[in-house]
Amino acid sequence: MEDFQPKIEAFVCTYCTYTAADMAGSQRLQYPSTVRVVKYLCTGKVEIVHILKAFEAGADAVFVGG
């Protein structure tokens, strides 16, 4: 069986999760290239339709961090 590489859609908050990811990047930490980050002003604005469209577009998993 081939190695499974899941496609992950990450909806992140500008002031919390995205800032933490940016700080990790400044320390040269990396995340897999299969993760696609979508920045929101607040993850409270993420609606279920956004999550469903991510799955429709081929995402295997959705992460919402705020």
N, CA, C and O atoms as a DFTB+ gen file, in Angstrom:
264 C
 N C O
     1  1       0.841      -1.187       0.000
     2  2       0.000       0.000       0.000
     3  2       0.881       1.244       0.000
     4  3       1.884       1.308       0.710
     5  1       0.500       2.211      -0.791
     6  2       1.258       3.458      -0.857
     7  2       1.078       4.260       0.424
     8  3       0.100       4.085       1.150
     9  1       2.038       5.145       0.691
    10  2       1.918       6.031       1.848
    11  2       0.798       7.028       1.607
    12  3       0.786       7.733       0.598
    13  1      -0.129       7.081       2.526
    14  2      -1.259       7.999       2.421
    15  2      -0.832       9.372       2.908
    16  3      -0.332       9.497       4.026
    17  1      -1.016      10.400       2.099
    18  2      -0.719      11.782       2.458
    19  2      -2.035      12.554       2.510
    20  3      -2.529      12.987       1.469
    21  1      -2.610      12.736       3.692
    22  2      -3.910      13.408       3.772
    23  2      -3.809      14.886       3.414
    24  3      -2.838      15.562       3.753
    25  1      -4.831      15.367       2.726
    26  2      -4.933      16.791       2.419
    27  2      -5.714      17.434       3.553
    28  3      -6.862      17.073       3.812
    29  1      -5.084      18.386       4.225
    30  2      -5.693      19.024       5.391
    31  2      -5.918      20.504       5.105
    32  3      -5.008      21.217       4.681
    33  1      -7.134      20.947       5.341
    34  2      -7.499      22.355       5.203
    35  2      -7.539      22.939       6.610
    36  3      -8.299      22.461       7.453
    37  1      -6.741      23.956       6.875
    38  2      -6.675      24.557       8.210
    39  2      -7.257      25.961       8.164
    40  3      -6.700      26.848       7.517
    41  1      -8.373      26.162       8.847
    42  2      -8.964      27.487       8.998
    43  2      -8.453      28.049      10.314
    44  3      -8.765      27.515      11.379
    45  1      -7.671      29.122      10.252
    46  2      -7.007      29.627      11.454
    47  2      -7.344      31.090      11.706
    48  3      -7.621      31.852      10.779
    49  1      -7.314      31.460      12.970
    50  2      -7.555      32.828      13.427
    51  2      -6.287      33.660      13.216
    52  3      -5.181      33.194      13.487
    53  1      -6.454      34.877      12.739
    54  2      -5.319      35.760      12.473
    55  2      -4.504      36.023      13.727
    56  3      -3.274      36.013      13.681
    57  1      -5.175      36.257      14.842
    58  2      -4.472      36.710      16.042
    59  2      -4.023      35.589      16.968
    60  3      -3.222      35.834      17.871
    61  1      -4.505      34.385      16.777
    62  2      -4.127      33.286      17.676
    63  2      -3.303      32.231      16.946
    64  3      -2.076      32.203      17.047
    65  1      -3.982      31.383      16.225
    66  2      -3.338      30.235      15.597
    67  2      -2.358      30.648      14.509
    68  3      -1.267      30.085      14.421
    69  1      -2.725      31.619      13.681
    70  2      -1.831      32.036      12.600
    71  2      -0.560      32.664      13.173
    72  3       0.532      32.441      12.650
    73  1      -0.696      33.441      14.234
    74  2       0.473      34.051      14.876
    75  2       1.400      32.975      15.420
    76  3       2.619      33.086      15.294
    77  1       0.836      31.937      16.023
    78  2       1.649      30.833      16.540
    79  2       2.352      30.102      15.405
    80  3       3.523      29.745      15.531
    81  1       1.650      29.874      14.294
    82  2       2.263      29.205      13.145
    83  2       3.370      30.068      12.550
    84  3       4.397      29.551      12.112
    85  1       3.161      31.378      12.534
    86  2       4.173      32.292      12.026
    87  2       5.420      32.270      12.916
    88  3       6.542      32.312      12.412
    89  1       5.226      32.206      14.225
    90  2       6.362      32.134      15.146
    91  2       7.100      30.812      14.967
    92  3       8.327      30.780      15.053
    93  1       6.386      29.738      14.725
    94  2       7.028      28.445      14.477
    95  2       7.858      28.517      13.202
    96  3       8.948      27.949      13.131
    97  1       7.347      29.212      12.204
    98  2       8.091      29.377      10.961
    99  2       9.364      30.168      11.154
   100  3      10.372      29.890      10.504
   101  1       9.334      31.155      12.043
   102  2      10.548      31.934      12.297
   103  2      11.603      31.100      13.017
   104  3      12.784      31.449      13.008
   105  1      11.182      29.997      13.641
   106  2      12.123      29.074      14.275
   107  2      12.487      27.922      13.342
   108  3      13.107      26.943      13.755
   109  1      12.089      28.057      12.072
   110  2      12.372      27.097      11.018
   111  2      11.680      25.739      11.225
   112  3      12.149      24.714      10.729
   113  1      10.576      25.745      11.952
   114  2       9.756      24.538      12.075
   115  2       8.855      24.469      10.851
   116  3       8.395      25.498      10.356
   117  1       8.604      23.275      10.369
   118  2       7.814      23.123       9.158
   119  2       6.622      22.210       9.404
   120  3       6.644      21.355      10.289
   121  1       5.588      22.410       8.607
   122  2       4.454      21.505       8.614
   123  2       4.359      20.903       7.223
   124  3       4.918      21.458       6.276
   125  1       3.669      19.785       7.077
   126  2       3.616      19.104       5.774
   127  2       3.058      20.000       4.668
   128  3       2.233      20.880       4.913
   129  1       3.519      19.759       3.474
   130  2       3.061      20.542       2.330
   131  2       1.613      20.225       1.956
   132  3       1.021      20.920       1.131
   133  1       1.050      19.195       2.549
   134  2      -0.341      18.835       2.263
   135  2      -1.325      19.641       3.109
   136  3      -2.538      19.470       2.983
   137  1      -0.807      20.521       3.971
   138  2      -1.668      21.376       4.795
   139  2      -1.852      22.712       4.075
   140  3      -0.877      23.366       3.701
   141  1      -3.096      23.104       3.887
   142  2      -3.404      24.397       3.265
   143  2      -4.018      25.283       4.333
   144  3      -5.040      24.938       4.925
   145  1      -3.388      26.434       4.580
   146  2      -3.830      27.346       5.632
   147  2      -4.707      28.446       5.025
   148  3      -4.327      29.097       4.051
   149  1      -5.882      28.635       5.619
   150  2      -6.789      29.711       5.231
   151  2      -6.966      30.597       6.457
   152  3      -7.450      30.142       7.493
   153  1      -6.575      31.854       6.338
   154  2      -6.591      32.773       7.478
   155  2      -7.920      33.528       7.542
   156  3      -8.381      34.088       6.548
   157  1      -8.520      33.531       8.727
   158  2      -9.741      34.279       9.015
   159  2      -9.422      35.324      10.070
   160  3      -8.501      35.137      10.865
   161  1     -10.177      36.431      10.089
   162  2     -10.000      37.390      11.177
   163  2     -10.361      36.743      12.506
   164  3      -9.723      37.000      13.527
   165  1     -11.384      35.906      12.482
   166  2     -11.790      35.175      13.677
   167  2     -12.414      33.861      13.219
   168  3     -13.226      33.852      12.294
   169  1     -12.046      32.767      13.849
   170  2     -12.601      31.483      13.433
   171  2     -14.074      31.356      13.813
   172  3     -14.739      30.406      13.399
   173  1     -14.582      32.290      14.585
   174  2     -16.012      32.335      14.849
   175  2     -16.805      32.629      13.578
   176  3     -18.013      32.396      13.527
   177  1     -16.128      33.137      12.561
   178  2     -16.759      33.439      11.277
   179  2     -16.789      32.243      10.333
   180  3     -17.385      32.326       9.259
   181  1     -16.159      31.134      10.711
   182  2     -16.178      29.933       9.871
   183  2     -17.577      29.330       9.948
   184  3     -18.072      29.011      11.029
   185  1     -18.194      29.181       8.801
   186  2     -19.526      28.582       8.755
   187  2     -19.412      27.149       8.254
   188  3     -18.430      26.778       7.611
   189  1     -20.412      26.365       8.551
   190  2     -20.403      24.954       8.163
   191  2     -20.258      24.802       6.654
   192  3     -19.674      23.824       6.188
   193  1     -20.778      25.747       5.888
   194  2     -20.673      25.664       4.434
   195  2     -19.204      25.734       3.992
   196  3     -18.835      25.100       3.003
   197  1     -18.364      26.492       4.707
   198  2     -16.941      26.555       4.381
   199  2     -16.282      25.191       4.596
   200  3     -15.461      24.753       3.790
   201  1     -16.646      24.541       5.671
   202  2     -16.082      23.227       5.987
   203  2     -16.541      22.200       4.945
   204  3     -15.743      21.397       4.463
   205  1     -17.818      22.234       4.607
   206  2     -18.341      21.296       3.620
   207  2     -17.714      21.516       2.242
   208  3     -17.433      20.553       1.529
   209  1     -17.496      22.770       1.867
   210  2     -16.861      23.055       0.575
   211  2     -15.415      22.568       0.551
   212  3     -14.923      22.148      -0.496
   213  1     -14.729      22.620       1.689
   214  2     -13.370      22.091       1.758
   215  2     -13.369      20.592       1.474
   216  3     -12.520      20.090       0.738
   217  1     -14.328      19.883       2.064
   218  2     -14.436      18.450       1.790
   219  2     -14.825      18.190       0.340
   220  3     -14.322      17.254      -0.281
   221  1     -15.712      19.010      -0.198
   222  2     -16.101      18.879      -1.607
   223  2     -14.903      19.069      -2.527
   224  3     -14.806      18.421      -3.569
   225  1     -13.991      19.958      -2.141
   226  2     -12.817      20.266      -2.962
   227  2     -11.711      19.219      -2.807
   228  3     -10.664      19.326      -3.445
   229  1     -11.938      18.210      -1.964
   230  2     -10.968      17.125      -1.860
   231  2     -10.193      17.039      -0.567
   232  3      -9.274      16.226      -0.465
   233  1     -10.527      17.845       0.427
   234  2      -9.819      17.754       1.705
   235  2     -10.183      16.459       2.419
   236  3     -11.336      16.026       2.401
   237  1      -9.183      15.849       3.046
   238  2      -9.428      14.647       3.843
   239  2      -9.766      14.994       5.284
   240  3     -10.419      14.219       5.983
   241  1      -9.314      16.168       5.723
   242  2      -9.557      16.621       7.096
   243  2      -9.615      18.135       7.105
   244  3      -9.015      18.804       6.263
   245  1     -10.358      18.667       8.084
   246  2     -10.451      20.118       8.268
   247  2     -10.089      20.415       9.709
   248  3     -10.588      19.773      10.633
   249  1      -9.211      21.399       9.893
   250  2      -8.798      21.858      11.219
   251  2      -9.271      23.295      11.381
   252  3      -9.003      24.139      10.525
   253  1      -9.970      23.576      12.471
   254  2     -10.378      24.940      12.789
   255  2      -9.709      25.304      14.096
   256  3     -10.010      24.721      15.137
   257  1      -8.802      26.267      14.047
   258  2      -8.081      26.672      15.265
   259  2      -8.205      28.150      15.501
   260  3      -8.034      28.965      14.594
   261  1      -8.508      28.486      16.744
   262  2      -8.679      29.902      17.054
   263  2      -8.163      30.257      18.395
   264  3      -8.237      31.417      18.799
